[in-house]
Amino acid sequence: MSQVARSLHADPGPIDADDVDCSHSGSTFPTDPPSAFTQSCPEHGVFRVEMPNTLGTVAFCPFHLARWGLHYDDRAELYREEFGRAFTRAQPDPHRRWLVLEDLPPLTHGDGEVWRLVGLDQRGRAHYYRGHPQGYRLLSFEPGWEVADLRVEREPLDAVGAMAGWVDLDQDAVDALSGGGRGGD
């Protein structure tokens, strides 16, 4: 049975199989960035939920299930009541994962410099930038502020969008990075 057929016939709840992909396609939630900066999630789905204006159910990985709960908190509360610990366990620890830009400071210090927030990717990594003569220096953090990557990119929005997909972008950073300025010098 195809994944589409399964989603039309599946009830909401935990997923026991590893062959179900996360349904986040880059434009699933109202606050997702423009599709030019997003991509489909490569993770496995762990829980099926109903979405407004969608037939059947959709499967989400832990990260996108938690973001779904932020956007549809009334439905998430019903799922907490109905599925209890199974629903809660399917989501990441809220103290170990960033879900929205508001979870992050607009500026941070790293590598002896001040960095400006760009956005959050669908792996839950925070990305900060600083101007550089060959492009932009991009500093990426895992939740818990562990440095995940430090590199120079000519087009950081495109680079992270293609690598991991954005889920939340700071509009000022988008304007600075796509406008050709060297913000953050």
Secondary structure, 3 states (H helix, E strand, C coil): CCHHHHHHHCCCEECCCCCCECCCCCCCCCCCCCHHHCCCCCCECCEEECCCCCCCCEEECHHHHHHHHHHCHHHHHHHHHHHCHHHHHCCCCCCCCCCCHHHCCCEEEECCEEEEEEEEECCCCEEEEEEECCEEEEEEEECCCEEEEEEEECCHHHHHHHHCCEEEECHHHHHHHHCCCCCCC
